[in-house]
């Protein structure tokens, strides 16, 4: 179980990365979480964007996760 260092979202509109308002404490919790139907406001373009594992970038101690659509 690796501690989470950061989680970022890639905006579906402007394609820029910004810090996620959803934070998960460790890699095991992240792996087992179901993130679906969440939205967040992009800090760059101010539009609401999806906030799920498809456009997440997470860094953990010793590794990371990159969503399939990023």
Phi and psi restraints in degrees (range 20) as a CNS / XPLOR table:
assign (resid 1 and name C) (resid 2 and name N)
       (resid 2 and name CA) (resid 2 and name C) 1.0 -99.9 20.0 2
assign (resid 2 and name N) (resid 2 and name CA)
       (resid 2 and name C) (resid 3 and name N) 1.0 137.3 20.0 2
assign (resid 2 and name C) (resid 3 and name N)
       (resid 3 and name CA) (resid 3 and name C) 1.0 -66.5 20.0 2
assign (resid 3 and name N) (resid 3 and name CA)
       (resid 3 and name C) (resid 4 and name N) 1.0 139.8 20.0 2
assign (resid 3 and name C) (resid 4 and name N)
       (resid 4 and name CA) (resid 4 and name C) 1.0 -75.1 20.0 2
assign (resid 4 and name N) (resid 4 and name CA)
       (resid 4 and name C) (resid 5 and name N) 1.0 129.9 20.0 2
assign (resid 4 and name C) (resid 5 and name N)
       (resid 5 and name CA) (resid 5 and name C) 1.0 -95.5 20.0 2
assign (resid 5 and name N) (resid 5 and name CA)
       (resid 5 and name C) (resid 6 and name N) 1.0 -41.4 20.0 2
assign (resid 5 and name C) (resid 6 and name N)
       (resid 6 and name CA) (resid 6 and name C) 1.0 -162.4 20.0 2
assign (resid 6 and name N) (resid 6 and name CA)
       (resid 6 and name C) (resid 7 and name N) 1.0 154.5 20.0 2
assign (resid 6 and name C) (resid 7 and name N)
       (resid 7 and name CA) (resid 7 and name C) 1.0 -134.2 20.0 2
assign (resid 7 and name N) (resid 7 and name CA)
       (resid 7 and name C) (resid 8 and name N) 1.0 129.1 20.0 2
assign (resid 7 and name C) (resid 8 and name N)
       (resid 8 and name CA) (resid 8 and name C) 1.0 -126.4 20.0 2
assign (resid 8 and name N) (resid 8 and name CA)
       (resid 8 and name C) (resid 9 and name N) 1.0 155.7 20.0 2
assign (resid 8 and name C) (resid 9 and name N)
       (resid 9 and name CA) (resid 9 and name C) 1.0 -116.4 20.0 2
assign (resid 9 and name N) (resid 9 and name CA)
       (resid 9 and name C) (resid 10 and name N) 1.0 141.4 20.0 2
assign (resid 9 and name C) (resid 10 and name N)
       (resid 10 and name CA) (resid 10 and name C) 1.0 -99.4 20.0 2
assign (resid 10 and name N) (resid 10 and name CA)
       (resid 10 and name C) (resid 11 and name N) 1.0 119.5 20.0 2
assign (resid 10 and name C) (resid 11 and name N)
       (resid 11 and name CA) (resid 11 and name C) 1.0 -60.9 20.0 2
assign (resid 11 and name N) (resid 11 and name CA)
       (resid 11 and name C) (resid 12 and name N) 1.0 134.5 20.0 2
assign (resid 11 and name C) (resid 12 and name N)
       (resid 12 and name CA) (resid 12 and name C) 1.0 -73.0 20.0 2
assign (resid 12 and name N) (resid 12 and name CA)
       (resid 12 and name C) (resid 13 and name N) 1.0 -13.3 20.0 2
assign (resid 12 and name C) (resid 13 and name N)
       (resid 13 and name CA) (resid 13 and name C) 1.0 -100.4 20.0 2
assign (resid 13 and name N) (resid 13 and name CA)
       (resid 13 and name C) (resid 14 and name N) 1.0 -58.2 20.0 2
assign (resid 13 and name C) (resid 14 and name N)
       (resid 14 and name CA) (resid 14 and name C) 1.0 -98.0 20.0 2
assign (resid 14 and name N) (resid 14 and name CA)
       (resid 14 and name C) (resid 15 and name N) 1.0 -7.4 20.0 2
assign (resid 14 and name C) (resid 15 and name N)
       (resid 15 and name CA) (resid 15 and name C) 1.0 68.0 20.0 2
assign (resid 15 and name N) (resid 15 and name CA)
       (resid 15 and name C) (resid 16 and name N) 1.0 13.4 20.0 2
assign (resid 15 and name C) (resid 16 and name N)
       (resid 16 and name CA) (resid 16 and name C) 1.0 -92.0 20.0 2
assign (resid 16 and name N) (resid 16 and name CA)
       (resid 16 and name C) (resid 17 and name N) 1.0 151.3 20.0 2
assign (resid 16 and name C) (resid 17 and name N)
       (resid 17 and name CA) (resid 17 and name C) 1.0 -88.4 20.0 2
assign (resid 17 and name N) (resid 17 and name CA)
       (resid 17 and name C) (resid 18 and name N) 1.0 144.5 20.0 2
assign (resid 17 and name C) (resid 18 and name N)
       (resid 18 and name CA) (resid 18 and name C) 1.0 -148.3 20.0 2
assign (resid 18 and name N) (resid 18 and name CA)
       (resid 18 and name C) (resid 19 and name N) 1.0 156.7 20.0 2
assign (resid 18 and name C) (resid 19 and name N)
       (resid 19 and name CA) (resid 19 and name C) 1.0 -62.0 20.0 2
assign (resid 19 and name N) (resid 19 and name CA)
       (resid 19 and name C) (resid 20 and name N) 1.0 138.9 20.0 2
assign (resid 19 and name C) (resid 20 and name N)
       (resid 20 and name CA) (resid 20 and name C) 1.0 -76.3 20.0 2
assign (resid 20 and name N) (resid 20 and name CA)
       (resid 20 and name C) (resid 21 and name N) 1.0 139.2 20.0 2
assign (resid 20 and name C) (resid 21 and name N)
       (resid 21 and name CA) (resid 21 and name C) 1.0 -76.3 20.0 2
assign (resid 21 and name N) (resid 21 and name CA)
       (resid 21 and name C) (resid 22 and name N) 1.0 -14.3 20.0 2
assign (resid 21 and name C) (resid 22 and name N)
       (resid 22 and name CA) (resid 22 and name C) 1.0 -96.6 20.0 2
assign (resid 22 and name N) (resid 22 and name CA)
       (resid 22 and name C) (resid 23 and name N) 1.0 125.1 20.0 2
assign (resid 22 and name C) (resid 23 and name N)
       (resid 23 and name CA) (resid 23 and name C) 1.0 -125.7 20.0 2
assign (resid 23 and name N) (resid 23 and name CA)
       (resid 23 and name C) (resid 24 and name N) 1.0 133.2 20.0 2
assign (resid 23 and name C) (resid 24 and name N)
       (resid 24 and name CA) (resid 24 and name C) 1.0 -119.5 20.0 2
assign (resid 24 and name N) (resid 24 and name CA)
       (resid 24 and name C) (resid 25 and name N) 1.0 130.1 20.0 2
assign (resid 24 and name C) (resid 25 and name N)
       (resid 25 and name CA) (resid 25 and name C) 1.0 -66.1 20.0 2
assign (resid 25 and name N) (resid 25 and name CA)
       (resid 25 and name C) (resid 26 and name N) 1.0 -29.9 20.0 2
assign (resid 25 and name C) (resid 26 and name N)
       (resid 26 and name CA) (resid 26 and name C) 1.0 -150.3 20.0 2
assign (resid 26 and name N) (resid 26 and name CA)
       (resid 26 and name C) (resid 27 and name N) 1.0 168.5 20.0 2
assign (resid 26 and name C) (resid 27 and name N)
       (resid 27 and name CA) (resid 27 and name C) 1.0 -65.2 20.0 2
assign (resid 27 and name N) (resid 27 and name CA)
       (resid 27 and name C) (resid 28 and name N) 1.0 -34.7 20.0 2
assign (resid 27 and name C) (resid 28 and name N)
       (resid 28 and name CA) (resid 28 and name C) 1.0 -67.0 20.0 2
assign (resid 28 and name N) (resid 28 and name CA)
       (resid 28 and name C) (resid 29 and name N) 1.0 -43.3 20.0 2
assign (resid 28 and name C) (resid 29 and name N)
       (resid 29 and name CA) (resid 29 and name C) 1.0 -63.6 20.0 2
assign (resid 29 and name N) (resid 29 and name CA)
       (resid 29 and name C) (resid 30 and name N) 1.0 -39.4 20.0 2
assign (resid 29 and name C) (resid 30 and name N)
       (resid 30 and name CA) (resid 30 and name C) 1.0 -64.1 20.0 2
assign (resid 30 and name N) (resid 30 and name CA)
       (resid 30 and name C) (resid 31 and name N) 1.0 -44.9 20.0 2
assign (resid 30 and name C) (resid 31 and name N)
       (resid 31 and name CA) (resid 31 and name C) 1.0 -61.0 20.0 2
assign (resid 31 and name N) (resid 31 and name CA)
       (resid 31 and name C) (resid 32 and name N) 1.0 -36.0 20.0 2
assign (resid 31 and name C) (resid 32 and name N)
       (resid 32 and name CA) (resid 32 and name C) 1.0 -93.5 20.0 2
assign (resid 32 and name N) (resid 32 and name CA)
       (resid 32 and name C) (resid 33 and name N) 1.0 -5.1 20.0 2
assign (resid 32 and name C) (resid 33 and name N)
       (resid 33 and name CA) (resid 33 and name C) 1.0 -77.6 20.0 2
assign (resid 33 and name N) (resid 33 and name CA)
       (resid 33 and name C) (resid 34 and name N) 1.0 150.2 20.0 2
assign (resid 33 and name C) (resid 34 and name N)
       (resid 34 and name CA) (resid 34 and name C) 1.0 -111.1 20.0 2
assign (resid 34 and name N) (resid 34 and name CA)
       (resid 34 and name C) (resid 35 and name N) 1.0 109.2 20.0 2
assign (resid 34 and name C) (resid 35 and name N)
       (resid 35 and name CA) (resid 35 and name C) 1.0 -111.8 20.0 2
assign (resid 35 and name N) (resid 35 and name CA)
       (resid 35 and name C) (resid 36 and name N) 1.0 103.8 20.0 2
assign (resid 35 and name C) (resid 36 and name N)
       (resid 36 and name CA) (resid 36 and name C) 1.0 -145.8 20.0 2
assign (resid 36 and name N) (resid 36 and name CA)
       (resid 36 and name C) (resid 37 and name N) 1.0 134.3 20.0 2
assign (resid 36 and name C) (resid 37 and name N)
       (resid 37 and name CA) (resid 37 and name C) 1.0 79.3 20.0 2
assign (resid 37 and name N) (resid 37 and name CA)
       (resid 37 and name C) (resid 38 and name N) 1.0 9.4 20.0 2
assign (resid 37 and name C) (resid 38 and name N)
       (resid 38 and name CA) (resid 38 and name C) 1.0 -85.4 20.0 2
assign (resid 38 and name N) (resid 38 and name CA)
       (resid 38 and name C) (resid 39 and name N) 1.0 150.6 20.0 2
assign (resid 38 and name C) (resid 39 and name N)
       (resid 39 and name CA) (resid 39 and name C) 1.0 -133.6 20.0 2
assign (resid 39 and name N) (resid 39 and name CA)
       (resid 39 and name C) (resid 40 and name N) 1.0 157.4 20.0 2
assign (resid 39 and name C) (resid 40 and name N)
       (resid 40 and name CA) (resid 40 and name C) 1.0 -145.5 20.0 2
assign (resid 40 and name N) (resid 40 and name CA)
       (resid 40 and name C) (resid 41 and name N) 1.0 153.6 20.0 2
assign (resid 40 and name C) (resid 41 and name N)
       (resid 41 and name CA) (resid 41 and name C) 1.0 -88.7 20.0 2
assign (resid 41 and name N) (resid 41 and name CA)
       (resid 41 and name C) (resid 42 and name N) 1.0 126.1 20.0 2
assign (resid 41 and name C) (resid 42 and name N)
       (resid 42 and name CA) (resid 42 and name C) 1.0 -66.7 20.0 2
assign (resid 42 and name N) (resid 42 and name CA)
       (resid 42 and name C) (resid 43 and name N) 1.0 134.3 20.0 2
assign (resid 42 and name C) (resid 43 and name N)
       (resid 43 and name CA) (resid 43 and name C) 1.0 -73.0 20.0 2
assign (resid 43 and name N) (resid 43 and name CA)
       (resid 43 and name C) (resid 44 and name N) 1.0 -16.9 20.0 2
assign (resid 43 and name C) (resid 44 and name N)
       (resid 44 and name CA) (resid 44 and name C) 1.0 -93.3 20.0 2
assign (resid 44 and name N) (resid 44 and name CA)
       (resid 44 and name C) (resid 45 and name N) 1.0 -54.1 20.0 2
assign (resid 44 and name C) (resid 45 and name N)
       (resid 45 and name CA) (resid 45 and name C) 1.0 -103.0 20.0 2
assign (resid 45 and name N) (resid 45 and name CA)
       (resid 45 and name C) (resid 46 and name N) 1.0 -6.2 20.0 2
assign (resid 45 and name C) (resid 46 and name N)
       (resid 46 and name CA) (resid 46 and name C) 1.0 69.6 20.0 2
assign (resid 46 and name N) (resid 46 and name CA)
       (resid 46 and name C) (resid 47 and name N) 1.0 5.8 20.0 2
assign (resid 46 and name C) (resid 47 and name N)
       (resid 47 and name CA) (resid 47 and name C) 1.0 -85.7 20.0 2
assign (resid 47 and name N) (resid 47 and name CA)
       (resid 47 and name C) (resid 48 and name N) 1.0 154.2 20.0 2
assign (resid 47 and name C) (resid 48 and name N)
       (resid 48 and name CA) (resid 48 and name C) 1.0 -77.6 20.0 2
assign (resid 48 and name N) (resid 48 and name CA)
       (resid 48 and name C) (resid 49 and name N) 1.0 135.8 20.0 2
assign (resid 48 and name C) (resid 49 and name N)
       (resid 49 and name CA) (resid 49 and name C) 1.0 -133.8 20.0 2
assign (resid 49 and name N) (resid 49 and name CA)
       (resid 49 and name C) (resid 50 and name N) 1.0 154.6 20.0 2
assign (resid 49 and name C) (resid 50 and name N)
       (resid 50 and name CA) (resid 50 and name C) 1.0 -60.5 20.0 2
assign (resid 50 and name N) (resid 50 and name CA)
       (resid 50 and name C) (resid 51 and name N) 1.0 150.1 20.0 2
assign (resid 50 and name C) (resid 51 and name N)
       (resid 51 and name CA) (resid 51 and name C) 1.0 -137.5 20.0 2
assign (resid 51 and name N) (resid 51 and name CA)
       (resid 51 and name C) (resid 52 and name N) 1.0 78.9 20.0 2
assign (resid 51 and name C) (resid 52 and name N)
       (resid 52 and name CA) (resid 52 and name C) 1.0 -142.5 20.0 2
assign (resid 52 and name N) (resid 52 and name CA)
       (resid 52 and name C) (resid 53 and name N) 1.0 -176.8 20.0 2
assign (resid 52 and name C) (resid 53 and name N)
       (resid 53 and name CA) (resid 53 and name C) 1.0 -64.5 20.0 2
assign (resid 53 and name N) (resid 53 and name CA)
       (resid 53 and name C) (resid 54 and name N) 1.0 -17.6 20.0 2
assign (resid 53 and name C) (resid 54 and name N)
       (resid 54 and name CA) (resid 54 and name C) 1.0 -68.9 20.0 2
assign (resid 54 and name N) (resid 54 and name CA)
       (resid 54 and name C) (resid 55 and name N) 1.0 -28.5 20.0 2
assign (resid 54 and name C) (resid 55 and name N)
       (resid 55 and name CA) (resid 55 and name C) 1.0 -125.8 20.0 2
assign (resid 55 and name N) (resid 55 and name CA)
       (resid 55 and name C) (resid 56 and name N) 1.0 33.7 20.0 2
assign (resid 55 and name C) (resid 56 and name N)
       (resid 56 and name CA) (resid 56 and name C) 1.0 -99.5 20.0 2
assign (resid 56 and name N) (resid 56 and name CA)
       (resid 56 and name C) (resid 57 and name N) 1.0 147.9 20.0 2
assign (resid 56 and name C) (resid 57 and name N)
       (resid 57 and name CA) (resid 57 and name C) 1.0 -130.6 20.0 2
assign (resid 57 and name N) (resid 57 and name CA)
       (resid 57 and name C) (resid 58 and name N) 1.0 115.9 20.0 2
assign (resid 57 and name C) (resid 58 and name N)
       (resid 58 and name CA) (resid 58 and name C) 1.0 -120.3 20.0 2
assign (resid 58 and name N) (resid 58 and name CA)
       (resid 58 and name C) (resid 59 and name N) 1.0 138.0 20.0 2
assign (resid 58 and name C) (resid 59 and name N)
       (resid 59 and name CA) (resid 59 and name C) 1.0 -114.7 20.0 2
assign (resid 59 and name N) (resid 59 and name CA)
       (resid 59 and name C) (resid 60 and name N) 1.0 129.3 20.0 2
assign (resid 59 and name C) (resid 60 and name N)
       (resid 60 and name CA) (resid 60 and name C) 1.0 -121.2 20.0 2
assign (resid 60 and name N) (resid 60 and name CA)
       (resid 60 and name C) (resid 61 and name N) 1.0 161.0 20.0 2
assign (resid 60 and name C) (resid 61 and name N)
       (resid 61 and name CA) (resid 61 and name C) 1.0 -57.6 20.0 2
assign (resid 61 and name N) (resid 61 and name CA)
       (resid 61 and name C) (resid 62 and name N) 1.0 119.8 20.0 2
assign (resid 61 and name C) (resid 62 and name N)
       (resid 62 and name CA) (resid 62 and name C) 1.0 81.9 20.0 2
assign (resid 62 and name N) (resid 62 and name CA)
       (resid 62 and name C) (resid 63 and name N) 1.0 11.4 20.0 2
assign (resid 62 and name C) (resid 63 and name N)
       (resid 63 and name CA) (resid 63 and name C) 1.0 172.5 20.0 2
assign (resid 63 and name N) (resid 63 and name CA)
       (resid 63 and name C) (resid 64 and name N) 1.0 -166.9 20.0 2
assign (resid 63 and name C) (resid 64 and name N)
       (resid 64 and name CA) (resid 64 and name C) 1.0 -167.3 20.0 2
assign (resid 64 and name N) (resid 64 and name CA)
       (resid 64 and name C) (resid 65 and name N) 1.0 -176.2 20.0 2
assign (resid 64 and name C) (resid 65 and name N)
       (resid 65 and name CA) (resid 65 and name C) 1.0 -141.4 20.0 2
assign (resid 65 and name N) (resid 65 and name CA)
       (resid 65 and name C) (resid 66 and name N) 1.0 136.8 20.0 2
assign (resid 65 and name C) (resid 66 and name N)
       (resid 66 and name CA) (resid 66 and name C) 1.0 -130.5 20.0 2
assign (resid 66 and name N) (resid 66 and name CA)
       (resid 66 and name C) (resid 67 and name N) 1.0 119.8 20.0 2
assign (resid 66 and name C) (resid 67 and name N)
       (resid 67 and name CA) (resid 67 and name C) 1.0 -60.0 20.0 2
assign (resid 67 and name N) (resid 67 and name CA)
       (resid 67 and name C) (resid 68 and name N) 1.0 155.5 20.0 2
assign (resid 67 and name C) (resid 68 and name N)
       (resid 68 and name CA) (resid 68 and name C) 1.0 -66.4 20.0 2
assign (resid 68 and name N) (resid 68 and name CA)
       (resid 68 and name C) (resid 69 and name N) 1.0 -29.1 20.0 2
assign (resid 68 and name C) (resid 69 and name N)
       (resid 69 and name CA) (resid 69 and name C) 1.0 -96.3 20.0 2
assign (resid 69 and name N) (resid 69 and name CA)
       (resid 69 and name C) (resid 70 and name N) 1.0 3.4 20.0 2
